[in-house]
Amino acid sequence: MTHTAWRCDLSATRCVFCSLCTLRPMSTHEVENAPPRLPDVNRFTTDALLMTAGFEPGEAQQLDQLGAQAGTAQAAEWGRLANSYPPELRTHDRFGHRIDEVEFHPAWHELLRVAVGHGLHATPWTRGRHVVRATGFYLWSQVEAGHGCPISMTYSVLPALRHAPDLAAEFEAGLTSTTYDPGLRPPLTKSGLLAGMAMTEKQGGSDVRSNTTRAVPADGHYLLTGHKWFCSAPMCDLFLVLARAPAGLSCFLVPRVLSNGARNPFAIQRLKDKLGNRSNASAEIEFDGTHGYLVGDVGDGLRTILDMVSMTRLDCVVGSAAGQRAAVVQAVHHARHRRVFGSGLIDAPLMREVLADLCVESAAATALFVRLARTVDDDERALARLAVPAAKFWVCKRTVTVVAEALECLGGNGYVEESGLPRLYRESPLNSIWEGSGNVIALDVVRAATREPASVAALLAELATTAGADRALDEAVSQLTSQLAGLGQDPGADQRGARQLSEWLARCLAGSLLVRHAPGLAGRFLAGLTEPSAALGARPGPGTDIALRAIPET
């Protein structure tokens, strides 16, 4: 049957011409009992723990603006698109010239434009507080995690770059600029710069002392030759690179484009096909006579670049806390709007226990990153030396469990890409691997505790601020103190117990922070403190209603 000169009436309940019209609504597709889309919400003002962080009025206003934007449907769509259309490598132009460029979806650039515009990269090194920057990074990372890589790298590069005052003076203004200026051009001609790093190689991984990339002195610089197995954010303007100079492993600053406009040899061999972090490019790169400029002393590269690593480890905690919060918000929102067996899912006793534990875990991670960021502002290096790697170990590993449990709260709907939770789940293991996987970090905790007594003293002084406030916390701190005192007697035993020590240390610190800043949540968290492997929802305790209020009504 043919219909001519006919326009379908979309307002009609049924097609009046034939049964084949695909626009006809299906009576079986009336949607009931489906939670509404998560509405626009201010991710700063609805986070109760952040409201206790004591920001100055100007700082709170800045975070309020970012929190409002982070909670919009537009921001969520940028995150979805950036991951749905991952970066693509262009090794050559149409004429055969080597260009080694990475192309991104416009949504990626929007995410970075907002991040840089709000100073989430390097601005605290010249103006503003690190705790404000960390909180902003936490808010905006809830939108999308992958673009946080170049933001975190740029934040972390400056303390290492200052080992070379001349280089820092040359590039600091660009690195701290709040203008996002993508594209490969001579760094000093750009209005804003981003930085990355290239440390690991095939044969070594975390053991960078086994690196074989060579650095040969030239006229005022070095020429680097070698292959890097992982290069973070290869589209950045500048990179910190470890290479072996004649006098030993050294740190170098490598620009993508030289001052004369020529491309520095920086061959991107391929982009990694990763489990998650799909929006961000991670690459294998080849140096062949690549210009590099010495940062710090020759042969002292590891100590120089560790100034960068300690900052990126802090950002691992912040980013993981963001992933937890984003997942828990989704789980609680679903439960509040879903009905099962004649009543609201949020009212089911067992579901309430699970959700309450999720809220408490998220709050503990948030309290930790806020306190750790303050150590940078207050120059509390001794406390940070021990607390940052311990928190990195525990929070990052716990994120996998928290996100998985939050996903399960949505049932099959949570396993479907459209919910956004599969992306959060694929992202959840990354920070536990990045900047030192679990064993590397746990052994670093033992190293700090045995070799740097000032760090142990600083930690115990921090925990002493809540002595007597909670019996379970006092008992846990007493056990921790005994563990720390026993280190160094049996190195093998120290290594075998490194993971348990790291987790115990971080959880004691988190419990102490909750006692101070969220006493309504502390009781529930501390009730499970003596059970390191307790499953979420398996430790009914006080504070269920208070914990659930950590996620506001939506």
Order of alpha helices (4+ residues) and beta strands (2+ residues): alpha-alpha-beta-beta-alpha-alpha-alpha-alpha-beta-beta-beta-beta-beta-beta-beta-alpha-beta-beta-alpha-alpha-alpha-alpha-alpha-alpha-alpha-alpha-alpha-alpha-alpha
